[in-house]
Amino acid sequence: MVIYPDKLKKGDEVRIIAPSINFSVIGKEQKEIALNRLESLGLKVSFGKNIHENDVYTSSSVKSRVEDLHDAFKDKKVKAILTVLGGLNANQMLDYIDFDLIKDNPKIFCGYSDITVLQNAMLAKTGLVTYSGPHFASFGMKKGFDYVFHYFKKCFFQEEPFEVVDSEEWSDDAWFLDQENRTFYKNEGTKALQEGKAEGTIIGGNLCTLNLLQGTNYMPEFKNTILFLEDVEMIEGYSEEFDRNLQSLIHSEDFSEVKALVIGRAQKNTNFSVEKLKHTIGSKKDLRGIPVLYNVDFGHTSPFFTFPIGGKVIIDTSKKNKIKMLKH
């Protein structure tokens, strides 16, 4: 059974927790901008009690992170949960999470990158629809955030289906280190590598993180799904890593049930090329005959739209706006 959490309204409380990197890495100005943005929506912001705790991985203990997660879901005043940032260790929490607690107290849970493991595990174990979207830290971006903010509001304050319109420009700079000197590039828009139309349930997020769930009972089924995937910058070999990580997913027993593949925009400092992507997709018999999109506005560049993991989407490569969120 799929569970859609209630949408937000003015006066609702949003809890900030740190399942991966803790709160200490965010600068004072960034925190203030983020807090002001969320409060401008009429939201009340509260913080998990352990988000400042620090260990050798710039994180808090597994026990503390799980405690903050459980507290946020238990608290009846809290209507949505945002993660501080991504990181590398959210999967440490999985065996300690009370998924029955989450199922009995459904609410919005939003983040991306390393948070992919928690989102897909929640879908698999509880049926709860979660959201790949901005971290709390993301709200601290001064410039180039309007697109992100627009789709955050569409996803969390409205019930109506919406089409995803391509951003006009994008960036891959370390904005959190220098908010003023930003570099933006013209967006070439969503491209179709393979044509077609498909409707299904979204699963996915960060590819190498999603692969951490393989062979566990935390991995969602692929039946009637649209796979949304992106990956992070590698020093070298991005295309090769994407290829083999995708191939690893394809080896899953029920991968043949996937109806379409949607690939987020690659970062600037990669060896990504359309030719290599064509080779990757064309070399895999399991992807023949399904729509494949790439250069889509999500992943580790900005801006990006929010999408529901477990929600319904339709992909139609013949349309100008090729992605439509049907139920979120």
Secondary structure, 3 states (H helix, E strand, C coil): CCECCCCCCCCCEEEEECCCCCHHHCCHHHHHHHHHHHHHCCCEEEECCCCCCCCCCCCCCHHHHHHHHHHHHHCCCEEEEEECCCCCCHHHHHHHCCHHHHHHCCCEEEECHHHHHHHHHHHHHHCECEEECCCCHHHHCCCCCHHHHHHHHHHHHCCCCEEECCCCEEECCCCCCCCCCCCCEECCCCEEEECCEEEEEEEEEEHHHHHHHCCCCCCCCCCCEEEEEECCCCCCCHHHHHHHHHHHHHCCCCHHHEEEEEEECCCCCCCCCHHHHHHHHHCCHHHCCCCEEEEECCCCCECCCCEEECCEEEEECCCCCCEEEEEC
